[in-house]
Amino acid sequence: MINNKKVVVVLPTYNAALTLQQTYSEIPFNIVDDVILTDDYSVDNTLEVGRSLGIKHIIIYNKNRGYDGNQKIML
């Protein structure tokens, strides 16, 4: 928390299995409280990698929404 505010990182992904672990490892968890992964209908094993990293909040789209659509999540 920073100034009593929760810090959440949103990782929009599409076929990111090869880069997700490196990206996740660079998150400064000393200030980040949580991570949300949004998967834009990947056809690789992005979801499995995200789960293996312990990401608890994963949003899976049932069709490819494109970069802008993946950025506009509704929680």
C-alpha positions as CSV (number, residue, x, y, z in Angstrom):
1,M,0.0,0.0,0.0
2,I,1.1,3.5,-0.7
3,N,-0.6,6.3,1.3
4,N,-3.2,3.7,2.5
5,K,-4.1,2.9,-1.1
6,K,-4.0,-0.5,-2.6
7,V,-1.7,-0.8,-5.7
8,V,-2.9,-3.3,-8.3
9,V,-1.0,-4.2,-11.6
10,V,-3.1,-5.3,-14.6
11,L,-1.3,-7.5,-17.0
12,P,-3.1,-7.7,-20.4
13,T,-1.9,-10.7,-22.2
14,Y,-2.2,-12.4,-25.6
15,N,0.1,-15.4,-26.3
16,A,2.5,-14.2,-23.6
17,A,3.6,-17.6,-22.3
18,L,7.3,-17.0,-23.3
19,T,7.5,-13.5,-21.6
20,L,5.0,-13.7,-18.7
21,Q,7.4,-15.1,-16.1
22,Q,10.0,-12.5,-16.8
23,T,7.5,-9.7,-16.7
24,Y,5.9,-10.9,-13.5
25,S,9.3,-11.2,-11.8
26,E,10.0,-7.5,-12.5
27,I,6.9,-6.4,-10.6
28,P,8.0,-4.5,-7.4
29,F,6.0,-6.4,-4.9
30,N,7.3,-4.2,-2.1
31,I,4.7,-1.7,-3.3
32,V,2.3,-3.8,-5.4
33,D,-0.5,-5.5,-3.5
34,D,-2.1,-7.6,-6.2
35,V,-2.0,-8.6,-9.9
36,I,-4.8,-9.2,-12.3
37,L,-4.1,-11.0,-15.5
38,T,-6.4,-10.5,-18.5
39,D,-6.0,-13.1,-21.2
40,D,-7.2,-12.1,-24.7
41,Y,-8.0,-15.6,-25.9
42,S,-4.4,-16.8,-26.1
43,V,-3.8,-20.0,-28.0
44,D,-0.5,-20.8,-26.1
45,N,-0.1,-21.7,-22.5
46,T,-0.3,-18.2,-21.1
47,L,-3.0,-19.2,-18.6
48,E,-1.0,-22.2,-17.3
49,V,2.0,-19.9,-16.8
50,G,-0.1,-17.3,-15.0
51,R,-1.6,-19.9,-12.7
52,S,1.9,-21.4,-12.0
53,L,3.1,-18.0,-10.9
54,G,0.3,-17.8,-8.4
55,I,-1.7,-15.1,-10.0
56,K,-5.1,-15.4,-8.3
57,H,-7.1,-13.0,-10.4
58,I,-7.3,-14.1,-14.0
59,I,-9.9,-12.9,-16.4
60,I,-10.3,-15.0,-19.6
61,Y,-12.0,-13.7,-22.6
62,N,-13.9,-16.2,-24.8
63,K,-12.9,-14.4,-28.0
64,N,-10.0,-12.1,-29.0
65,R,-11.0,-8.5,-28.2
66,G,-7.8,-6.9,-29.5
67,Y,-5.5,-4.7,-27.6
68,D,-8.0,-1.9,-26.8
69,G,-10.7,-4.4,-25.8
70,N,-8.3,-6.2,-23.5
71,Q,-7.4,-2.9,-21.8
72,K,-11.1,-2.1,-21.1
73,I,-12.0,-4.7,-18.5
74,M,-15.1,-4.6,-16.4
75,L,-14.5,-5.7,-12.8
